[in-house]
């Protein structure tokens, strides 16, 4: 009873819109976390009979399992889309930590990608950090038209941010992806995260427009609504393309937390610049939110580093995990990581042998 009353007081302390956004964000994470695993199973099956997505192939488009995962992701993204219409990005985005936990646990069970005990601790830290952010999230900004959102998006500060993000994304796509995409996990994920921060701002703008339209104030007559729609489509297509490459090339339990960390960091930065979230908070709330975010980063770091503790390898020596066959006879790709000593990608002896045998 005491726990129930505490939960009720916590919910009562949040605005109605924030509660709606919280519930939608939680359901979104459940679907998206599971979709990572289902999609990877589909990618592996498609790669066994055609050109892998990581090598530029699109045979996964003919694989029903991949489409099942994509359907789950679409449902999750729709819930996420709706969440941004009700709550600020600084509340919605960090709750993606739940999808990390789901994907890491399912990867351990289904894909046989080992989750170390410190990885479990990392999952717990993600939950604690997310809870801290939720409890101190700012209320949603009152916006009466999509034109108001457009004015926020065209202020000099956000235009500068968008310009830097697009320039960095183009450099990654046209220079680093062809040379280093198959070797360094940060290349594919960097593209996804940079473009993703802009897509969230566009999704939030479009969500606000639709929410206002359904409430009786038609926003479809404004050209800005359709511009935001085009930006959403372009950004999501780019994200999905490079996320597929990352999932097909690297270990799911590592892709998920690193993608989450970069994507969330850039999205919070973009939201603070565009919607000025911190203008509606006192310093204590801001510091608490940042502490929560650092806690989440600590959790994702643990999830990342504990992948180095498999196969008896020293914990301070990053390796490329060996390929191993799963229950369906398909292989799981290892994770190329850089040596802390000289920056050269390393492979364990078994990984090298497996690589040469292919």
N, C-alpha and C positions, 0 to 999 in steps of 0.2 A: 504493500500500500504506500509506504513511504517513497519507494522508487517511482511509483505511478504519479504521486503528487509532485515529485521533483520534476518528472518529465513534463507534466502539465504546466507547471510554472515556467519551465524553459520554453515551451511552445508559446505560452501566453506572452512571453517577453519578446517574441518575434512578431513582425508585421504579418498580416494574412498573406500578402504576396510572397514574402520570404519563406513562409511555411510551404506554400504551393511549389515554389521553386526548389526547395529542399527535397520534397517528396519526389518530384519529377527527376531531379538530379540523381537521387539514389536509385530509382528504377532504371535510369539510363545507364548507370555504371554496371548494374547487374547484366543487362543485355550486352553491353559493349565488351565487358570482361570475358563473357562466354564466347562472344563472336571471334575474338582473337584466336582461340583454340580451334574452333570449327573451321575458320578460314585457313589456318595453317595446315590442318589435316587435308583440306581440299587442295591447297597449293602443293603439298607433297605428293598427293595422288596424281595431280595433273603433271607435275614435273617428272614423274616416273615414266610417263608415256609421251611427253612432248618437251618443248623448250621451257625451262624454268623461268618464272617471273623475274628472278634476280639476274638472269642472262638476257632479259629483254623479251621473253616470250609471253604470250597471252592465252596459252592453252587452258589456263584455269577458268576462263570464261565458259568453257564447255563442261566444267565439273560441277554437278549438283551440290556436292558438299560445300564447295566454296560459296555457291549462291545461298545456301542455308545460313552460312556464317554472315554473308553480306546482308541477308534479310534481318538477322538478329541485330547487326550493327545499325541498319537503317531504323529499326524500331527504337533502338537506344538513342540514336541521333535525333529522332523526332522528339522523344521525351526531353533530350538535352536542349533542343531548339526551343521547346515550350518553356523549359526552366529559365532560360535567359530572358524570356519575355516578362517573367515575374520577379526575378531576383538579380542582384548585381553579379557581374562576372567573378568578383573576388570571393563570392560565396559558392557559386555553381562550379567553377572550374576545379578548385582543389578537391572536390568530392570525387573526382576521377580516381583518387587513390584507391577507392573501393574496387574499381575495375582492375587495378594492379594486383590486388590480393586475389581476386577471383581468377584472373588469368594465370598467376603464378601457381596457385594451388592446383588448378586444372591441368596446367602444363606438367606439374609433378606427377599427377595421377594418370593422365591420358597420354601425354607425349613423352613421358619418362625423362623429362628435363628436371634434374635433381634440385630440390629446394632444401638448402641447408638450414639447420636450426636457427642460425643468425638471420636467415632469410625470413623465417617466421617472426623473429623479433622486428625485422624491418617492416613487415606487414602491420604489426601492432603499432609501431611508431607512426606509420602512415595514418592509421585510424585516429590516434591521439592528436596528431597535428591537425587533421581535418576537423575534428571536433572543436579544437581551440578556435579555428578560423570561423566555423559556423556560429559559435556562441558570440563572436564579436564582429560579425559581418555588418556592414552599414546597411541602412534601409535603401530600397530601390529609389532612384531619382524620379521625380515626377516629370513626365514628358507628355505633352499634349498633341504633338504631331511629328510625323517623320521628318518634316522640314527642320524641326529643332535638332533632331539627331544629325541631320546633314550639316547643320551649322557647327555642331561639335566636331564632326569628322573633318571639316575643312579649316579648322583653326590651325595656325602655323605649327604649333607643337606636334600635333598628331600627323600633319602632312610630312614633317621632318621624319618622324618615326616610321611612317609608311614608306617613305623614300629609301631610308636606310635598309629596311626589311626587304623590300623588293630588289634592291641592288645586291644585297647579300645572297638572296635566293637565286638570282640569275648567275652569280659567280659560282655558287655551288653546283647548279644544274649544268652549266655549260663548260666548266673547267674541272671541278673536283669529282663530280659523279662519273664521268668516263674513265678517269684515272684511278680513283681511290674508292669508288662506291662499293666494290666487292671486298675491300680490305678494312675500311674504317667505318664503324657503325654510326659515327656522328654525322657522316655525310648525308645519308638518306634521311636520318631523323632530323637533321638540321633543316632540310628543306621542308619537311612536314611541319615542324614547329614554327618556323618563321611564317610560312603561309597560313598556318593554323591560327596564329594570333590575329591576323587580319580577317580570317573567315569568321572568328567568333564575334568580332565587332560588327561585321556585316550581318551575321545571324541574329545578333541582339537587335540591331536596327530593324531588320525584317520582322522579327518576332513582335517588337513593339508596334510596328505598323499593322500587323494582322490583329493583334490584341485590341488596338484602338478601332480597327474596322469592325470587328465582331461586336464591339460595345456600342456601335452606332455612328462612329466618326470615320467615314470612308477615307482611307489613306491610299487606295489604289489609283486615285486620280492624280497623285503626285508622281512626277517622273523619278524622283529620288528613290521611291519604293522599288521600282524596276531596276534601277542602277544597283541597288543593294542586292537584289535577287541575282543579277548577272555576276556580281562579285562572289556571292555565296557559291554559285554553281562552279565558277572557274577555280576558286580556292579548294573546294571539296574534291573536285576531279584531280587536281594536282596532289593534294594530300593522300588520297586513296592510291594513286599510282606509286608514289614513293614509299608509302607505308607497306604496300604489297611487296615491294622490292626488299624492304628491311626485314619483314617477317619471313620471306622466303630465303634470305641469306643468313640471318642471325638468329640466335636463340630467343624464343618468345619471352622467357622470363627476364631477359635483359632488355629486349626492345621495349617492352611495356613500361618499366620504371623510368628508363632514360627518356623515352618519348614524353611520358607524363611530366617529368621534371622540367624539361626544356619548354614544352608546350604551355604548362601552367605558369612558369616564370614570365614568359613573353606575353601571355594573355593578361596576367595581372598588370604588367607594365603598361600594356596597351590600354587597358581599362582605366587605370589610374590617370593616364595622359588624356584619353578621350572623354570619359565620363566624370573625371575628377572625383573618384570615390572617396579619397582621403580627405576631401574638403568637408565632408559631413561627419568626420570622426575626430575624437580627441587623441592626443599623443599616446595615451595608455592603450586604447583600442588598436591603434596602428602597430605599436610595438608588440602587443599580444598576437596580432595576426602574423607579423613577421616571425615571431618565435614559433608559432604553429607551422608556418611554412618551412622554416629551418628544420623542424622536427620531421616533417614529411620528407624533406631532402635527405635527412639522415637515414630514414627508413629505406628510401630508394637506393642510397649509396650502399647500405648493407645488402640489399637484394643483389646489387651489381657485384660487389666484391666477393660475396660468398660463392659465386660461380667459379672462382679460382681455387676453391678448396676441394674440388672433385678429383678422383683418381689419384689421391695421395700427393698431389702437387703442393709445393710450399705455398703458403698463403700470400707471400709477398712477391710471387713470381707469376704474373699474368700469362696465361697460355691460350692457345686456340683449342677449344674443346673438341675431342674426337667425334667423328660421325658415328652414330649408332643406329641400328635398325629398330624400328618400333614394332608393335604387335602386328602391323599390317605388312611388314617387310619393306617399308619405305624409310629413307634415311633422314636424320635430323642434322641440319648444318651446325657446325661449331661456331664459336664466337671469336673473331679475331680481335685481340687486344694488343695494345702497345706495351713494350717492356719499359718499366720505369727507369731502367738504366740507360738504354740507348735509343728508345723509340722505335725499335725494329719489331715487326710482328713476329711472334714466336709460335711454334707448334709443339705439342708434346710428341714424343716418339711415335705413339700409336696414331696420333692425328696425322703426322707426316706420312706414315705407312699407308693409312687409309686414303689420304689425298693422292699419293702416287698410284695406288691401285685403281683409282678412278680414271 
